[in-house]
Amino acid sequence: MKDLILTIVKPLVDHPDAVSIETEEGPNGMTYKLSVYPEDMGKVIGKQGRVAKSIRTVVYAAAGSSQQKKIFLEIVE
């Protein structure tokens, strides 16, 4: 799942080397915390959160049938 997120996010940003993902497993499911270079935050979120919503939709759809636990994607500063 990390590879999918990186494949989607890296072409969107100006600093692809600064993209990192941390994972946390909790009782409700797996949380992926995406962090990018501060100047690239707007590109990942998009106008009114449209890009972020689209990224989440693709990630959730890819994980839907293959994972038993829920998947969450957070964009952190």
C-alpha positions as CSV (number, residue, x, y, z in Angstrom):
1,M,0.0,0.0,0.0
2,K,2.9,2.3,0.7
3,D,4.1,1.9,-2.9
4,L,0.7,2.8,-4.3
5,I,0.6,6.0,-2.2
6,L,4.1,7.0,-3.2
7,T,3.4,6.3,-6.8
8,I,0.4,8.7,-6.7
9,V,1.9,11.5,-4.6
10,K,5.5,11.8,-5.9
11,P,4.6,13.1,-9.4
12,L,2.3,15.8,-7.8
13,V,5.0,17.5,-5.6
14,D,8.1,19.6,-6.4
15,H,10.2,17.8,-3.7
16,P,9.6,14.0,-4.2
17,D,12.5,13.1,-1.9
18,A,10.7,14.7,1.0
19,V,7.7,12.4,0.7
20,S,7.5,9.9,3.6
21,I,4.9,7.5,4.9
22,E,4.7,6.2,8.5
23,T,2.4,3.3,9.4
24,E,0.5,2.8,12.6
25,E,-1.5,-0.3,13.4
26,G,-4.3,0.2,15.8
27,P,-7.4,-1.7,16.9
28,N,-9.6,-0.1,14.2
29,G,-7.2,-0.7,11.3
30,M,-4.0,0.5,9.7
31,T,-3.2,4.2,9.5
32,Y,-0.8,5.6,6.9
33,K,0.5,9.0,7.8
34,L,1.7,10.9,4.7
35,S,4.1,13.8,5.1
36,V,5.4,16.1,2.4
37,Y,7.6,19.2,2.1
38,P,5.7,22.1,3.6
39,E,5.5,24.0,0.3
40,D,4.0,20.9,-1.4
41,M,1.1,20.5,1.1
42,G,-1.3,22.6,-1.0
43,K,-0.6,20.4,-4.1
44,V,-1.4,17.2,-2.2
45,I,-4.5,18.6,-0.6
46,G,-5.8,20.5,-3.7
47,K,-8.6,23.0,-4.0
48,Q,-11.2,22.2,-1.4
49,G,-9.4,18.9,-0.6
50,R,-10.3,17.4,-4.0
51,V,-6.8,15.9,-4.6
52,A,-6.6,14.4,-1.1
53,K,-10.1,13.0,-1.5
54,S,-9.1,11.4,-4.8
55,I,-6.0,9.9,-3.3
56,R,-8.0,8.4,-0.5
57,T,-10.6,7.0,-2.8
58,V,-7.9,5.1,-4.9
59,V,-6.1,3.8,-1.8
60,Y,-9.4,2.7,-0.1
61,A,-10.6,1.0,-3.3
62,A,-7.3,-0.8,-3.7
63,A,-7.3,-2.0,-0.1
64,G,-11.1,-2.8,0.0
65,S,-11.0,-6.4,-0.9
66,S,-7.5,-7.4,0.0
67,Q,-7.4,-6.2,3.6
68,Q,-9.4,-7.5,6.5
69,K,-8.7,-4.3,8.5
70,K,-9.8,-0.8,7.6
71,I,-7.2,1.5,6.0
72,F,-6.9,5.2,6.9
73,L,-4.8,7.8,5.1
74,E,-3.8,11.0,7.0
75,I,-1.9,13.9,5.6
76,V,0.2,15.4,8.3
77,E,2.3,18.5,8.5
